Amino acid sequence: MGQARQPRRVQTYDGELGAAVARAQDGDETAFAVAYRIVQPGLLGYLRGFVGEDAEDVASDAWLEIARDLGRFKGDGAGFRGWTATIARHRALDHLRRQRVRPRSGGTEQDVLNLPGPHSTHDEALETLSTERALELVRGLPKDQAEAVLLRVVVGLDGTAAARVLGKRPGAVRTAAHRGLKRLAHQLGVGGQAAEGVTDEASRTLGESK
């Protein structure tokens, strides 16, 4: 099975992100601000899928931990994105335990899934996710599918990194993302053969990333 393609803007920013993180670890506060600027929008959108309107508070707690433990991080820009998502997820789960509520999928049009993309059924489907109707559909996905789609599309993680965040096998996360995108494309009616196009392209793309 395949997984969603990593957004091109994320791939572009990861080089800048990695350099900023390295400088921040040497004490450059401006570089830390750059890293925050790159990571925060996706991280906040992901957290909205968990805790709704409390996302900003949870994100603040996550960034305090990120700043505190920055010296322990080892890796590149993509690795930093996954590391911060893991911390944010733990803080979100802590918040939910305190609130005694179940995670829910959701977000706002401004924060979630506003993507550029080539002319393919798969990317058309993802771009359409910026609409209010599509966000309702994301909220209606099974929890594992919704979270896999959010990690892949909003945070911009590849399948292996998303699996590390979720503590699952990469194959399980790839399957969840694949099924979630297929269901969304079918419900959005993107193109005459939307679901089939998403399925085929997602499978090819994710098959290249093990």
C-alpha positions as CSV (number, residue, x, y, z in Angstrom):
1,M,0.0,0.0,0.0
2,G,1.1,3.6,-0.4
3,Q,1.1,6.8,1.5
4,A,0.5,10.4,0.6
5,R,3.1,12.4,-1.2
6,Q,5.0,14.8,1.1
7,P,4.1,18.4,0.1
8,R,6.7,20.1,-2.0
9,R,6.8,23.2,0.2
10,V,7.7,21.0,3.2
11,Q,10.6,19.4,1.2
12,T,11.8,22.9,0.3
13,Y,11.7,24.2,3.8
14,D,13.4,21.2,5.4
15,G,16.8,22.3,4.3
16,E,16.3,25.7,5.8
17,L,14.8,24.2,8.9
18,G,17.8,21.8,9.4
19,A,20.2,24.7,9.2
20,A,18.2,26.9,11.5
21,V,18.0,24.1,14.1
22,A,21.7,23.6,14.0
23,R,22.3,27.3,14.6
24,A,19.7,27.3,17.4
25,Q,21.5,24.5,19.1
26,D,24.5,26.8,19.2
27,G,22.5,29.4,21.0
28,D,21.2,31.5,18.1
29,E,17.8,32.7,19.2
30,T,17.0,34.2,15.8
31,A,17.5,30.8,14.3
32,F,15.2,29.2,16.8
33,A,12.5,31.7,15.7
34,V,13.1,30.7,12.1
35,A,12.6,27.0,13.1
36,Y,9.4,28.0,15.0
37,R,8.0,29.9,12.0
38,I,8.5,26.9,9.7
39,V,7.2,24.2,12.0
40,Q,4.4,26.0,14.0
41,P,1.7,26.2,11.3
42,G,1.6,22.5,10.6
43,L,2.1,21.6,14.2
44,L,-0.9,23.8,15.2
45,G,-3.1,22.4,12.5
46,Y,-2.2,18.9,13.6
47,L,-3.0,19.7,17.2
48,R,-6.4,21.1,16.2
49,G,-7.2,17.7,15.1
50,F,-6.8,16.5,18.7
51,V,-7.8,19.2,21.0
52,G,-9.8,21.7,18.9
53,E,-9.7,25.3,20.3
54,D,-7.2,24.3,23.0
55,A,-4.5,23.7,20.3
56,E,-2.6,26.9,20.9
57,D,-2.3,26.2,24.6
58,V,-1.0,22.7,23.9
59,A,1.3,24.0,21.2
60,S,2.8,26.5,23.8
61,D,3.4,23.6,26.2
62,A,5.1,21.6,23.4
63,W,7.4,24.5,22.4
64,L,8.5,24.9,26.0
65,E,9.6,21.3,26.0
66,I,11.1,21.6,22.5
67,A,13.2,24.6,23.6
68,R,14.2,22.9,26.8
69,D,15.4,19.7,25.1
70,L,16.7,21.2,21.9
71,G,20.3,20.2,22.7
72,R,19.3,16.6,22.8
73,F,17.9,16.5,19.3
74,K,20.0,14.9,16.6
75,G,19.0,14.9,13.0
76,D,18.0,17.0,10.0
77,G,15.1,19.3,9.2
78,A,12.7,16.4,8.4
79,G,13.8,14.7,11.6
80,F,13.1,17.8,13.6
81,R,9.7,18.0,12.2
82,G,9.0,14.5,13.4
83,W,10.5,15.1,16.8
84,T,8.4,18.1,17.4
85,A,5.3,16.3,16.3
86,T,6.0,13.5,18.7
87,I,6.4,16.0,21.6
88,A,3.2,17.8,20.5
89,R,1.3,14.5,20.4
90,H,2.4,13.6,23.9
91,R,1.3,17.0,25.2
92,A,-2.1,16.6,23.4
93,L,-2.6,13.2,24.9
94,D,-1.8,14.5,28.3
95,H,-4.3,17.3,27.8
96,L,-7.0,14.9,26.8
97,R,-6.3,12.7,29.8
98,R,-6.8,15.8,32.0
99,Q,-9.9,16.8,30.2
100,R,-11.2,13.2,30.0
101,V,-12.3,13.5,26.4
102,R,-11.6,11.5,23.4
103,P,-9.3,12.8,20.5
104,R,-11.3,14.3,17.7
105,S,-10.3,15.1,14.1
106,G,-10.9,18.6,13.0
107,G,-9.4,22.0,12.4
108,T,-10.0,25.3,10.7
109,E,-9.8,26.2,7.1
110,Q,-6.9,28.6,7.8
111,D,-4.8,26.0,9.6
112,V,-5.4,22.7,7.8
113,L,-4.5,21.4,4.4
114,N,-3.9,24.4,2.2
115,L,-1.6,22.8,-0.4
116,P,0.0,23.6,-3.7
117,G,0.3,20.6,-6.1
118,P,0.8,19.3,-9.7
119,H,-2.1,18.5,-11.9
120,S,-2.9,15.0,-10.6
121,T,-6.0,13.5,-9.0
122,H,-4.2,12.9,-5.8
123,D,-3.0,16.5,-5.3
124,E,-6.3,17.9,-6.5
125,A,-8.0,15.9,-3.7
126,L,-5.5,17.3,-1.2
127,E,-6.0,20.9,-2.4
128,T,-9.7,20.5,-2.1
129,L,-9.2,19.6,1.6
130,S,-8.8,23.3,2.3
131,T,-12.6,23.7,1.9
132,E,-15.0,23.7,4.8
133,R,-16.8,20.7,3.5
134,A,-13.6,18.6,3.3
135,L,-12.7,19.5,6.9
136,E,-16.0,18.0,7.9
137,L,-15.1,14.9,6.0
138,V,-11.7,14.7,7.8
139,R,-13.5,14.9,11.1
140,G,-15.6,12.0,10.0
141,L,-12.7,9.7,9.2
142,P,-11.8,6.9,11.6
143,K,-9.3,8.2,14.2
144,D,-6.3,6.3,12.8
145,Q,-7.0,7.5,9.2
146,A,-7.6,11.1,10.3
147,E,-4.4,11.3,12.3
148,A,-2.4,9.6,9.5
149,V,-3.7,12.1,7.0
150,L,-3.0,15.0,9.3
151,L,0.6,13.9,10.0
152,R,1.2,13.3,6.3
153,V,-0.4,16.4,4.8
154,V,-0.5,19.0,7.6
155,V,2.8,18.3,9.4
156,G,4.4,16.9,6.2
157,L,6.0,13.8,7.6
158,D,6.9,10.8,5.4
159,G,5.4,7.4,6.3
160,T,8.3,6.2,8.4
161,A,8.4,9.4,10.5
162,A,4.6,9.4,10.9
163,A,4.8,5.8,12.2
164,R,7.4,6.8,14.8
165,V,5.2,9.6,16.0
166,L,2.2,7.2,16.3
167,G,4.2,4.3,17.7
168,K,2.9,2.0,14.9
169,R,4.4,0.0,12.1
170,P,5.0,2.1,8.9
171,G,2.8,-0.3,6.9
172,A,-0.1,0.4,9.2
173,V,0.3,4.1,8.9
174,R,0.7,3.9,5.2
175,T,-2.5,1.9,5.0
176,A,-4.4,4.3,7.2
177,A,-3.3,7.4,5.2
178,H,-4.1,5.6,1.9
179,R,-7.6,4.6,3.0
180,G,-8.3,8.0,4.5
181,L,-7.2,9.8,1.3
182,K,-9.2,7.3,-0.8
183,R,-12.3,7.9,1.2
184,L,-11.9,11.7,1.1
185,A,-11.3,11.7,-2.7
186,H,-14.4,9.5,-3.2
187,Q,-16.6,11.8,-1.0
188,L,-15.2,14.9,-2.6
189,G,-15.8,13.6,-6.1
190,V,-12.5,14.9,-7.4
191,G,-12.3,13.9,-11.1
192,G,-14.3,11.2,-12.8
193,Q,-12.2,8.4,-11.2
194,A,-11.0,10.2,-8.1
195,A,-10.8,7.3,-5.7
196,E,-9.0,5.1,-8.2
197,G,-6.5,7.9,-9.0
198,V,-5.7,8.6,-5.4
199,T,-5.3,4.9,-4.7
200,D,-2.9,4.2,-7.6
201,E,-0.7,7.3,-7.1
202,A,-0.6,7.0,-3.3
203,S,0.5,3.3,-3.7
204,R,3.3,4.2,-6.2
205,T,4.5,7.1,-4.1
206,L,4.6,5.3,-0.8
207,G,6.1,2.2,-2.3
208,E,9.2,4.2,-2.9
209,S,9.5,5.1,0.8
210,K,10.1,2.2,3.1
